[in-house]
Amino acid sequence: MELGKEIHDYIEEKLHFSPIIGNSLLNMYVKRGYLNIAQKIFDKMPTKNVMCWTSLISGYINCGRVDEARSLFERSPGMDFVLWTAMINGYMQFNRFDEAMELFHETQIRRLKLDKFTMVTLLIGCAQTGALEQGKWIHEYMDENRFPVDAVVGTTLIEMYAKWVFQVLAVMRGWWKKGRGILIPLERFIRCNPSWNIMGVRLIYSDVLDG
């Protein structure tokens, strides 16, 4: 780190902050958690490219300062998918699913296409939170934009839908137990009643529901 500081001092005295030099210094300080110094370097840079913005935003996220990362994100040029990916993944990293989905919806308005790994991260969030409708919407978006269904994407989709199926079956198990308690005492009177026939659905799922 001492050598890095010496190089930094030399640049301050002899050179100017080009995007390449500035981003190299940013990365050095960000990786070591010196965000205050990184922010000062960033502010001094006359020209900032996407990598400069992304480096600092990711630095704040990695240190758990997500709200500061979002504040910086709002100041960014905002039209490169790399920036949006960094911010969405940052929200997901700290289980802030609603804010991640809010940004994802905004990318659709701006017609920005995110990468496969961000899509997978969002699908995992949908599975964990039980947000099936949003998961289905992301799946449809991926189909429309011709994302390849490789092993990673396919496994994530299967896990998301499977979790929803088991949630439904768990609810049905509860319904069956409650319904059976009501209908059995009245069995002799209502065998021909349609409400009894509805319970026949139970026969189809008996192996699961009675587990």
C-alpha positions in Angstrom: 0.0 0.0 0.0 2.9 2.4 0.7 4.1 1.9 -2.9 0.7 2.7 -4.1 0.6 5.9 -2.1 3.9 6.9 -3.5 2.7 6.4 -7.0 -0.4 8.4 -6.2 1.7 11.3 -4.9 3.8 11.2 -8.0 0.7 11.3 -10.2 -0.6 14.3 -8.2 2.6 16.2 -8.7 3.7 15.2 -12.3 0.7 13.9 -14.2 -3.0 14.5 -14.6 -6.0 12.3 -13.8 -6.9 10.6 -17.1 -9.7 8.0 -16.9 -7.2 5.2 -17.1 -4.9 6.5 -14.3 -7.8 7.7 -12.2 -9.6 4.3 -12.4 -6.4 2.4 -11.5 -6.1 4.5 -8.4 -9.7 4.2 -7.6 -9.5 0.4 -7.8 -6.4 0.3 -5.6 -8.2 2.3 -2.8 -11.6 0.7 -3.2 -10.2 -2.8 -2.9 -8.6 -1.9 0.4 -11.7 -0.1 1.7 -10.3 3.4 1.6 -13.5 4.9 0.2 -13.0 8.4 1.4 -9.7 8.6 -0.6 -11.3 6.9 -3.6 -14.2 9.4 -3.5 -11.7 12.4 -3.5 -9.9 10.9 -6.5 -13.2 10.4 -8.2 -14.2 14.0 -7.6 -11.0 15.3 -9.0 -11.2 13.4 -12.2 -12.3 15.8 -15.0 -13.5 12.9 -17.2 -15.2 9.8 -15.8 -15.9 6.7 -17.8 -18.3 3.9 -17.0 -15.6 1.9 -15.2 -14.8 4.8 -12.9 -18.5 5.0 -11.8 -18.8 1.3 -11.5 -15.7 0.9 -9.4 -16.8 3.4 -6.8 -20.4 2.3 -6.7 -19.2 -1.3 -6.3 -16.8 -0.2 -3.6 -19.7 1.4 -1.5 -21.8 -1.7 -2.0 -19.0 -4.1 -0.9 -18.6 -2.1 2.3 -22.3 -2.3 3.0 -23.0 1.4 2.2 -25.8 0.6 -0.2 -27.7 3.9 0.1 -24.5 5.9 -0.6 -24.0 3.6 -3.6 -27.5 4.4 -4.8 -26.9 8.2 -4.3 -23.8 7.9 -6.5 -25.7 5.8 -9.0 -28.3 8.5 -9.4 -25.6 11.0 -10.4 -24.1 8.7 -13.0 -24.8 8.9 -16.8 -27.1 6.0 -16.2 -27.4 4.5 -19.7 -24.9 1.7 -19.5 -26.1 -1.7 -18.4 -22.9 -2.3 -16.3 -23.9 0.4 -13.9 -27.4 -1.0 -13.5 -26.1 -4.5 -13.1 -23.8 -3.4 -10.3 -26.6 -1.6 -8.4 -29.2 -4.3 -8.9 -26.7 -7.0 -7.7 -25.9 -4.8 -4.8 -29.5 -4.7 -3.6 -29.8 -8.4 -4.0 -26.6 -9.0 -2.1 -28.2 -7.3 0.9 -31.6 -8.8 0.4 -33.3 -5.6 -0.8 -35.4 -7.4 -3.3 -38.1 -4.7 -3.9 -35.5 -2.1 -4.7 -33.7 -4.5 -7.1 -37.0 -5.1 -8.9 -37.8 -1.4 -9.0 -34.5 -0.8 -10.8 -35.1 -3.8 -13.1 -38.5 -2.3 -14.2 -36.7 0.9 -14.9 -34.3 -0.8 -17.2 -37.2 -1.9 -19.3 -38.5 1.6 -19.6 -35.0 2.7 -20.7 -34.7 -0.3 -23.0 -31.5 -1.5 -21.3 -30.6 -5.2 -21.6 -29.0 -6.8 -18.6 -26.8 -9.8 -18.6 -27.7 -13.5 -17.8 -26.2 -13.4 -14.4 -28.3 -10.5 -13.2 -31.4 -12.3 -14.5 -30.4 -15.4 -12.5 -29.9 -13.3 -9.4 -33.3 -11.8 -9.8 -34.9 -15.2 -10.3 -33.3 -16.5 -7.2 -34.7 -13.5 -5.3 -38.2 -14.3 -6.7 -37.9 -17.9 -5.5 -36.7 -16.8 -2.0 -39.5 -14.3 -1.5 -42.3 -16.3 -3.2 -42.7 -13.6 -5.8 -43.9 -16.0 -8.6 -45.6 -13.4 -10.7 -42.5 -11.3 -10.9 -40.5 -14.4 -11.6 -42.8 -15.4 -14.4 -42.5 -11.9 -15.8 -38.7 -12.1 -15.8 -38.9 -15.6 -17.4 -41.1 -14.1 -20.2 -38.6 -11.2 -20.6 -35.8 -13.7 -21.0 -37.7 -15.6 -23.6 -38.6 -12.4 -25.6 -34.9 -11.3 -25.5 -33.7 -14.8 -26.5 -31.6 -15.5 -23.4 -30.1 -19.0 -23.8 -31.5 -21.5 -21.3 -28.2 -23.1 -20.2 -27.7 -25.2 -17.1 -27.5 -22.2 -14.8 -30.7 -20.5 -16.1 -32.6 -23.8 -16.5 -31.8 -24.9 -12.9 -32.8 -21.6 -11.5 -36.1 -21.6 -13.3 -36.9 -25.1 -12.2 -36.1 -24.3 -8.6 -38.3 -21.2 -8.7 -41.3 -23.0 -10.1 -40.8 -26.1 -7.9 -40.8 -24.0 -4.8 -44.1 -22.4 -5.9 -45.6 -25.9 -6.6 -44.7 -27.1 -3.1 -46.1 -24.0 -1.5 -49.4 -24.6 -3.4 -49.4 -28.3 -2.3 -48.8 -27.3 1.3 -51.9 -25.0 1.2 -53.9 -27.7 -0.4 -52.9 -30.1 2.3 -54.3 -27.6 4.8 -57.5 -27.2 2.9 -58.0 -30.9 2.6 -57.6 -31.4 6.4 -60.1 -28.7 7.1 -62.5 -29.7 4.4 -62.4 -33.4 5.5 -63.3 -32.4 9.0 -66.4 -30.7 7.8 -67.6 -33.1 5.2 -67.0 -36.5 6.9 -69.7 -36.1 9.5 -72.2 -35.2 6.8 -71.1 -37.9 4.4 -74.3 -39.9 4.3 -76.3 -36.8 3.4 -74.2 -35.2 0.8 -72.5 -37.9 -1.2 -74.3 -36.7 -4.3 -73.5 -33.0 -3.5 -70.9 -31.4 -5.8 -69.0 -30.2 -2.8 -68.2 -33.9 -1.9 -67.0 -34.5 -5.5 -64.6 -31.5 -5.2 -62.8 -33.5 -2.5 -62.0 -36.1 -5.1 -59.2 -33.9 -6.2 -57.5 -35.3 -3.0 -57.2 -38.7 -4.6 -55.0 -37.3 -7.4 -52.6 -35.7 -4.9 -52.9 -38.2 -2.0 -49.3 -39.3 -2.1 -48.2 -35.7 -1.6 -51.0 -34.3 0.5 -50.9 -37.1 3.1 -47.1 -37.1 3.4 
